[in-house]
Amino acid sequence: MITVHFVSSGGTGTALQCRTGQSLMQAAVAADVAGIAADCGGMMTCGTCHVFVREPYAGRLPPVFAEEHAMLEFTAVPRQANSRLSCQIDLTDALDGLTVDLPDTQY
């Protein structure tokens, strides 16, 4: 198990104990994290699991692939340099302590 921190746009934080081997989106949905809609269930067709990954964890993630890059152009809140789709973040032991900020809205 690893610890993942979700920070709302208002600054409220939620810490979760998460299994490795699942996506960040799956962990958020299972825990009913407000701010992760995940309408497409991780198929990367909706952009409603958009997060902003804080360092040093952003630098530990694999690069954004073309499909994710394209979907990030359609998020409700404009993408930033550290924007990722949480459905594309696989939780590993190296991400223990991962902190992500949630956008104001996913719609």
C-alpha positions as a Markdown table, in Angstrom:
| # | Residue | x | y | z |
|---|---|---|---|---|
| 1 | Met | 0.0 | 0.0 | 0.0 |
| 2 | Ile | 1.1 | 3.6 | -0.7 |
| 3 | Thr | -0.3 | 6.9 | 0.4 |
| 4 | Val | -1.7 | 9.3 | -2.2 |
| 5 | His | -2.8 | 12.9 | -1.4 |
| 6 | Phe | -5.6 | 14.7 | -3.3 |
| 7 | Val | -5.9 | 18.4 | -2.7 |
| 8 | Ser | -9.1 | 20.2 | -3.7 |
| 9 | Ser | -9.0 | 23.6 | -5.4 |
| 10 | Gly | -10.1 | 25.0 | -2.0 |
| 11 | Gly | -7.0 | 23.5 | -0.4 |
| 12 | Thr | -8.7 | 20.6 | 1.5 |
| 13 | Gly | -6.6 | 17.5 | 1.4 |
| 14 | Thr | -7.6 | 13.8 | 1.4 |
| 15 | Ala | -5.0 | 11.1 | 2.0 |
| 16 | Leu | -5.7 | 7.6 | 0.8 |
| 17 | Gln | -4.0 | 4.3 | 1.3 |
| 18 | Cys | -3.9 | 2.8 | -2.2 |
| 19 | Arg | -3.0 | -0.6 | -3.7 |
| 20 | Thr | -0.2 | -0.5 | -6.3 |
| 21 | Gly | -1.0 | -1.9 | -9.7 |
| 22 | Gln | -4.2 | 0.2 | -10.1 |
| 23 | Ser | -4.5 | 3.6 | -11.7 |
| 24 | Leu | -4.8 | 6.8 | -9.7 |
| 25 | Met | -8.3 | 7.2 | -11.2 |
| 26 | Gln | -9.4 | 3.8 | -10.0 |
| 27 | Ala | -8.2 | 4.5 | -6.5 |
| 28 | Ala | -10.0 | 7.9 | -6.5 |
| 29 | Val | -13.2 | 6.5 | -7.8 |
| 30 | Ala | -13.2 | 3.6 | -5.3 |
| 31 | Ala | -12.7 | 6.1 | -2.5 |
| 32 | Asp | -15.4 | 8.5 | -3.8 |
| 33 | Val | -12.8 | 11.4 | -4.1 |
| 34 | Ala | -14.8 | 14.5 | -4.9 |
| 35 | Gly | -13.3 | 16.2 | -8.0 |
| 36 | Ile | -12.6 | 13.0 | -10.0 |
| 37 | Ala | -15.6 | 12.3 | -12.3 |
| 38 | Ala | -14.0 | 9.7 | -14.5 |
| 39 | Asp | -17.0 | 9.5 | -16.8 |
| 40 | Cys | -15.4 | 7.2 | -19.3 |
| 41 | Gly | -14.1 | 4.8 | -16.7 |
| 42 | Gly | -10.5 | 5.1 | -17.7 |
| 43 | Met | -10.9 | 4.7 | -21.5 |
| 44 | Met | -9.2 | 8.2 | -22.0 |
| 45 | Thr | -12.2 | 9.6 | -23.9 |
| 46 | Cys | -13.5 | 12.2 | -21.6 |
| 47 | Gly | -10.8 | 14.1 | -19.7 |
| 48 | Thr | -12.8 | 14.2 | -16.4 |
| 49 | Cys | -10.0 | 12.7 | -14.3 |
| 50 | His | -7.7 | 15.6 | -14.9 |
| 51 | Val | -5.2 | 16.3 | -12.1 |
| 52 | Phe | -2.1 | 18.5 | -11.6 |
| 53 | Val | 0.8 | 16.4 | -10.3 |
| 54 | Arg | 3.2 | 18.0 | -7.8 |
| 55 | Glu | 6.9 | 17.5 | -7.9 |
| 56 | Pro | 8.9 | 15.5 | -7.3 |
| 57 | Tyr | 6.3 | 13.0 | -8.5 |
| 58 | Ala | 5.6 | 14.7 | -11.9 |
| 59 | Gly | 9.1 | 14.0 | -12.9 |
| 60 | Arg | 8.8 | 10.3 | -11.9 |
| 61 | Leu | 5.9 | 9.6 | -14.3 |
| 62 | Pro | 6.4 | 8.2 | -17.8 |
| 63 | Pro | 6.0 | 10.9 | -20.5 |
| 64 | Val | 2.6 | 11.9 | -21.8 |
| 65 | Phe | 1.7 | 9.8 | -24.9 |
| 66 | Ala | 0.0 | 11.4 | -27.9 |
| 67 | Glu | -3.5 | 10.2 | -27.0 |
| 68 | Glu | -3.3 | 11.6 | -23.5 |
| 69 | His | -1.7 | 14.9 | -24.8 |
| 70 | Ala | -4.7 | 15.3 | -27.2 |
| 71 | Met | -7.3 | 14.6 | -24.5 |
| 72 | Leu | -5.6 | 17.1 | -22.2 |
| 73 | Glu | -6.4 | 19.8 | -24.8 |
| 74 | Phe | -10.1 | 19.3 | -24.0 |
| 75 | Thr | -10.2 | 19.5 | -20.2 |
| 76 | Ala | -12.6 | 21.9 | -18.6 |
| 77 | Val | -9.7 | 23.7 | -16.8 |
| 78 | Pro | -6.8 | 24.6 | -19.1 |
| 79 | Arg | -3.9 | 22.2 | -18.9 |
| 80 | Gln | -0.7 | 23.2 | -17.2 |
| 81 | Ala | 2.8 | 21.7 | -17.5 |
| 82 | Asn | 2.0 | 19.2 | -14.8 |
| 83 | Ser | -1.4 | 18.2 | -16.1 |
| 84 | Arg | -2.1 | 14.5 | -16.4 |
| 85 | Leu | -5.1 | 12.2 | -16.7 |
| 86 | Ser | -5.3 | 10.2 | -13.5 |
| 87 | Cys | -6.4 | 7.2 | -15.5 |
| 88 | Gln | -3.0 | 7.1 | -17.1 |
| 89 | Ile | -1.0 | 7.1 | -13.8 |
| 90 | Asp | -0.2 | 3.6 | -12.7 |
| 91 | Leu | 0.4 | 3.5 | -8.9 |
| 92 | Thr | 3.8 | 2.0 | -8.0 |
| 93 | Asp | 5.9 | 2.0 | -4.8 |
| 94 | Ala | 7.9 | 4.9 | -6.3 |
| 95 | Leu | 4.8 | 7.1 | -6.1 |
| 96 | Asp | 4.3 | 6.6 | -2.3 |
| 97 | Gly | 3.4 | 10.1 | -1.1 |
| 98 | Leu | 2.2 | 11.3 | -4.5 |
| 99 | Thr | 0.3 | 14.6 | -4.2 |
| 100 | Val | -2.1 | 15.9 | -6.9 |
| 101 | Asp | -4.1 | 19.0 | -7.0 |
| 102 | Leu | -7.7 | 18.8 | -8.4 |
| 103 | Pro | -9.0 | 21.4 | -10.9 |
| 104 | Asp | -11.9 | 23.6 | -9.9 |
| 105 | Thr | -14.2 | 21.5 | -12.2 |
| 106 | Gln | -14.1 | 18.6 | -14.5 |
| 107 | Tyr | -17.0 | 20.0 | -16.7 |
